[in-house]
Amino acid sequence: MIKTKLMEMLGIKYPIIQAGMGPYSTTKLAAAVANAGGLGIISGVGMGVCKLLGGQKFMDYDPKKSPAQNMREAIHYVKEATQKSRGIFGINVPVAVEFREISDELIQTAIEEREKDPELVRRMKVIITSAGNPERHAEMIKESGVLRFHVCPSPYHAKKAEKAGADLVIASGHEGGGHVAHEPVHSMVLIPEVVKTVSVPVVAAGGFCDGAGLVAALALGAVGIQMGTRFIATKESDFLDYYKDYTRNLGDVRNTIVARGVFGRIRYLKTDATVELYEMEKRGCPDAEVADFEMKAIQAIHFGDPKKAAFFGGEVAGRFSDLPTVKELMERIVKEAEEIIRDKLPKVVA
Ligand SMILES: Cc1cc2nc3c(=O)[nH]c(=O)nc-3n(C[C@H](O)[C@H](O)[C@H](O)COP(=O)(O)O)c2cc1C
């Protein structure tokens, strides 16, 4: 049986974190992952976009609801949906400067809800921050007693997160979906270097989807994996069916593209729209024009035409085509990893 520090810290059955995947909702997915024995994560960033856009509609979010109200509802949904399994979950909030006010509101709300409810103190164990300065909310999170993980794209950022009091860092390689760093460092180089740089536990992210990946992460010194793209294509995930299908039918690990992001760069699945986004930047189109095109393409996932849509997604989408339940996926990954460690690896030692 695989047993790691991550499982011990959180009291979870599998060393697997489901990544926060704003701007999309992962509330149902978080409940399914928590019920199946991993760490389920509610995604925060989409909850605040209507407010950022001055009250315009964004995705499925109701512009009349505040970020705080969206966060409260998501937390209570996951709490109820995981009551029987007593599953463990958390929230993710990117803390980029562009989202400063929103991230303050979301983190503050989550902490307040947790403090009011002993059941949440027991089971909503983690706040994962990402994409920004780890110092900003450090004191508030520490005082609340909730564990704080921070997502980092380099050993430099991991050290900063550790200094700011992170209990664990998630090292996310450039092959991952969604926001990626300007300087591309991929998981194989990033993870062992982050492990060497910090003394807190490290979780590996970026490109993971199977048991071999989990074994590799453990071999590189990590205490578990965080997966985003792989979890999109699961039966219970909140993503639209055609987003799930586009992800699992990508067919080739070359079919992603890195282009402009709301903050930093984003790895998208290749579509006509994301290739055009990339080309617009190369042609030197004004930033406001590119930003407008990007926002429309992100929202276009609701119109059902994959060519016009910008789907966030990682290279690993080219490595799978099935649509398992969350439970099937996590059981398979851990079983495969155990078989590799127990049966295959000993045979390569003379
Ligand atoms: C659709 C999508 C949305 C994402 N949004 C966020 C986010 O809101 N916050 C965050 O910390 N990371 C976000 N990420 C990055 C993930 O947290 C994670 O680091 C990455 O998915 C790992 O690589 P993988 O996609 O190869 O599994 C997103 C990833 C995807 C695929």
The ligand as a Gaussian input file, in Angstrom:
#p B3LYP/6-31G(d) Opt

LIG

0 1
 C       -8.959000      23.901000     -17.014000
 C       -7.872000      24.297000     -16.071000
 C       -8.049000      25.408000     -15.258000
 C       -7.061000      25.731000     -14.307000
 N       -7.273000      26.770000     -13.414000
 C       -6.472000      26.895000     -12.333000
 C       -6.823000      27.750000     -11.239000
 O       -7.860000      28.408000     -11.219000
 N       -5.974000      27.800000     -10.190000
 C       -4.803000      27.086000     -10.141000
 O       -4.080000      27.144000      -9.155000
 N       -4.457000      26.303000     -11.174000
 C       -5.265000      26.162000     -12.234000
 N       -4.935000      25.279000     -13.237000
 C       -3.658000      24.546000     -13.156000
 C       -3.774000      23.343000     -12.246000
 O       -3.869000      23.761000     -10.923000
 C       -2.601000      22.354000     -12.335000
 O       -1.439000      22.966000     -11.875000
 C       -2.421000      21.788000     -13.694000
 O       -3.673000      21.448000     -14.223000
 C       -1.576000      20.548000     -13.631000
 O       -1.311000      20.057000     -14.890000
 P       -2.237000      19.034000     -15.715000
 O       -3.271000      19.880000     -16.337000
 O       -1.281000      18.454000     -16.693000
 O       -2.784000      18.044000     -14.755000
 C       -5.878000      24.956000     -14.216000
 C       -5.723000      23.866000     -15.076000
 C       -6.694000      23.529000     -15.989000
 C       -6.487000      22.336000     -16.862000

